[in-house]
Amino acid sequence: MTRVTRAPGAPPETVTLHGELTVSRLGVGTIRLTEQRGFGQARANAVQLLRRAVDLGINFIDTADSYGPGTAETVVRDALYPYHGLTIATKGGFEHPAVDEWKENGHPAHLKAALEGSLTRLRLEQIPLYYLHVPDPNVPYAESLGAIKDLQAEGKIRFVGISNVTSAHVHVAREVLGDSLVSVQNYYNVMFHHGASKYCEDTENVLDECELREWAFVAWEPLGTGAELPGVDDDETFRRRALDVIDEVSARHGVSPHVARLAAVLSRSPQIIAIPGTGNLAHLEANVAAMELSRAEDFDGAWLIQRKVISSLRRQREIEDLQRRLTTAAPTYSWRDR
């Protein structure tokens, strides 16, 4: 279970994972801390970027063993160990042998080795939040998740997340992981329905499930425009409308369109944690303004599909309990009861 807390005037807002780990809804992704996106040596300013993020109040750091590979986790350790007040989330199950080559590997033996490598690089005995990075089409999803559950039982993982998934994967994960599952991480941004949704058709349903069960929905590439995807046309009517809304908001508040797009994502659902990655200190500092902007502006016009209001299962139970107590007849008393 993940609960949202609001502190007016003190961004970033927070989400509490399973009632235990309170994390900022604006996190930091580390895929751009390498010289090439997710590959190679660390940027010269990587340590400075991470330390500045923490200074700005961000306490959720998202990384993966495949970023580098190994580079991003090493930078996180060098910059932030021993992680006082921070939640470090990392991922396994994706191999990155070359700059443009990503290969799924959900075999249990690989996941065990990947986790051990992450523990060593991060200098941890237990990973606070560990994701299965991607489903492997050559390994049953339940088998991969079962391996992670076994590693959790050994005390090496505190909570589990899943990433790059459909609703079908979420259903399997619930069956295998139970209450250990606290987060889903998927590609998501304000232009999602204007081209990208054809590649991730039921991600809105996944977000619905996160709201229903109070899981965190971690949005990677939250500043994305979809321009990198085939078949996306900026002249398409609805996409143009979304871009116009973003431009109007950014002009009105004197922020960049990047910040406005990030704010739109944060405004989309209280369960969303956005993890923009950047190698630029000025961009990192500008991103912090997005949390406050998400409260001040209505971004509904930028989204092709409107969100429905979902009451979490916990809230539904609370309401049912209250209704039951209100409708239960109060006991009657008379002078003979004295």
N, C-alpha and C positions, 0 to 999 in steps of 0.2 A: 504494500500500500504506500502511496506517495501523496503527501499533503502539501498544499500550497499555502504559504504565508505571505502576507502583504505588509510592507512597512512604508506607508506613504512618505514621499520625500526622501527616501533612503534606498535608491536602487543600488545593486540589482535585487529584485525579488528573489525569493528562495522556494525550493521544493524540498520536502523531506522524504527520503526514500525509506520505505518500510518503517516509518516512525523513528528512524535512528540516524540517518545521514542527511544533514541539512546542507543543500548545495545551492549555489547561485543559478538562476535561470539563464544567465548569460555566462557561458563557459568559454574555454579556449580550446580550439582544435590545434593539433600540432603537426598536421601533414605538411604545412608550409614552412616548418622550421628547418627543413633541409634545402640544400641549394637548388635541387630540382624537386618538383612537387612529390613529396613522399619518397624521394630517392636521393642517395648520395650523402655527402658530408653536411654537417650542421652549418647554418648561416652564421656569420660572425656575430650577429646581434641576438642569437637565439636565447641565450641565458638572460640577457637584459629584458627581452620581451616577456618571458615568463615571470620574472620577478616584478616587472611593472604591472602585469595583469593582477598579480596578488595584491600589490599596493592599491590597485583600483577597486578592490573588494571582490574579485572573482576567485572562487575557491573550488571550481570544478574544472579539472584538467583532463582532456580526452586524448589518448594516444593509442598506439598499436605497435606490435612487434614488427610489422611489415613496413613501417615508415622508416626508411633508411636503406635496408632493413636494420633495425636496432638503434639507429641514430637518435630518433625522437625520444625514446625511453631513456637513453643515456643522458640527453640534454635535460630532460625533466629531473632526473636524479641530480645532476650537477647544479642545476639552478635552485631546486626547491627542497631537496632532502634536508631534514627529516619530515617534511610535509605537515607541520603543525597546522591544524585547522583546515587542511585541504583533503579533497577526495580525488584520488587518482583512479581514473578508469582506463583500462587498456583492453586490447582485443587480440584474439588469435584465430587462426584458421584461413589466413590469406598469405600466400607467399608472393614475394616481390623480387624476383631474381634479376630483373633488368628494368630500365627506366620506364618502358612502356608495356611491361609484361606483369600481369597479375594472375595468379593461379590459385583457385580454391583448393584447400586441403583440410577436410574435416575428419580425417582418419584419427581415431583415438590416440594412437602413438604419437602422431604429429602434434596434436593439441596438448598432450602431456609435456612434450619437449618444448613447445612454444611457451607454455605457462612457466616452466622452470627457467627458461631464458628471460622472461619478463621479470620474474621474481629477483633474479640475479642482477639484471641491469638496473631495476628500480630500487634495489636494496630493501626489499620487503619480504616478510614472511607470509603475508596474506594480501591479496589484491582486493581493495575495497569493492570494486565493481568490474567484473570481467565479462566481456562480450564474446560470443561466437560471431566472428567478423562477417561471415557470409555463408549461406548454405552451399554445400558441396554437392553437385548433381550426381556424383559417383558414390556418395555415402548416404545412407538413410539419415534423415535429419535427426530422428530420435536417437540414433546411435551416437552421433556427434554430441548431442546435448547430454546424453547419458554419461559420456566420458567427462564432460565438464561437471556434471552433478557429482561424480565420483571424486573429482579433485576438490570440490567444495566440501565433501564429507571428510576429506583429509585435512581440512582446515586451511587450505591454500587460497580459497576464494570466499569472500564474505557474501556478496550478492551477485546475481547473474543478469546479464542483458543479452538481447539478440539484435542482429543488425542486418539491413538489406533484405527485408522479409516481406512476405505477403500474409494475409489473414490466415491462410492455411498453415503457414509456419508458426504463427502465433498460437494457433490451436494446439499444435503438437508440443510446443514449448510449455504451455500451461499444463498439459498432461504429464510431461516429464519432470518439470522443475517445480511445480506448485508455487508456494509462497516465496521461493527463492528468486523468482523472476520479478524484477522491479523496473525494467527499462527496455524500451525498443528504440533503436537508432536507424533512421532512414533518410534518404535524400528528400529534402523538403525546402521550398522557398516560395516567395510570393508569385513567381512566374510558373509554379508547378503545374497548374491546370491549363496553362497556355502553351502547351507543347510537351512538357515533361510527363504529364499524367498518363499519356499513352504508353509509357514505359514502366510505370508503377501504378497500375490501374486501381488498386484498392487501398492505397495508402491512407485515404480519408477514413476508410473502415478500420484500419489499424489505429489511427488517432482516436476514433470513437472508442475502441477497446481500451486504450490507455486512459481516457477520461473515465470510462465506466469503472475500471479497476484501480484508478489512481496510480498508474504507473507513470514514470517519466517518458515523454516522447522526445528523443534527442534528435534535433534537426541538423544534419550535416549539409554543407554547402548552402547555408541559409541566405547568403548574398547572391546566389546563382540567378542567372537570367534565362537559362535554358538555351542560350545562344550556341552552346557547344553541342547541342543535340541536333541530329538531322531532322529536317522537315519543320523547323521552327521559323516562323515568318513574323518579323516585327510589324508588318503592315496589316496583319490579320486583325479584324475589328476589336475583338475582346482583348487581345494582347496589347493593342495600342491603348485601349482604355485603361488597362492596368498600369502601363508605363506612364500615362498622363497623371493618374492619381499619385503615383510615387513622385513624379516631378513636381506636382503642385505642393505636396507635403514638404518635400525637401526645400523648395523655394520659400515657403511660408515660415519655416523654422530655421533657415540658414544652415542646413546640414546637407551632406552629400546624398545622392540617390542611394548609395550603398547603405548608409545609416537608416534611411527611410525604409528600404527593403528589409533590413534586419528588424526594425521596429514592427513592421507588418507581420513578420513571422511570430514575434513575441506576443503580439496582440491576438493571435489566432486562437490560442488555447492556453489556459493557466498551467497545463501539464507540460508545455513545451519548454525544453532547454535548448537554446541555440548555441552552436559551437563554431563560430566563424574562425577560420584559420588565416593568419596573416604573418608576413615577414616584415611588416612596416610598423614602427612604433606609433607614428601619428594615426594610422588607421585603427590600431588597437585602442588608443585613447579616445578616438572619435566614436568607436562602437559603443562605449559605455553610455553615451547619450541616448541610445536606442531604447533602453529600458524605460526611461521617463517618457520618451516620445510615444511609446506603445500605449501609455495610459492617456495621453493627451489627444490622440487623433483616432478617427474612425477610418479604418482601412478596408471596410467591407467592399467598397467599390473596386478594389484591386484584385479581388478573388472571384473566380468564375463560379465557384460553388460555395454557397453560404453554409456556415457551420450551424448545426442544430444544437439546441441546449440539451446536454446530457447530465443527468443526476447520477452520481457515482453510486455503486452498490452500498458503500458505507453510509452515504447520505440517505439512500432509500430506506435502509434498515433503521436509521435514526428517526426518520419521519414516521415509519410504521410503528415504531416503539412509542413515539409521542402520541400518535393517534390512538393507540391501544390504551395508553394510560388516561387519555382524555375521555374516552368512551366507557371506561370501566366505572360502574356505579360506585359512588362513594359510600362507605358504610354509614348506617344510620344509628343514632344513639338516643337514648331516653334517660329520664332521671333514674330509672331502675339500674342503669349501667354504672352509676356512680358508686 
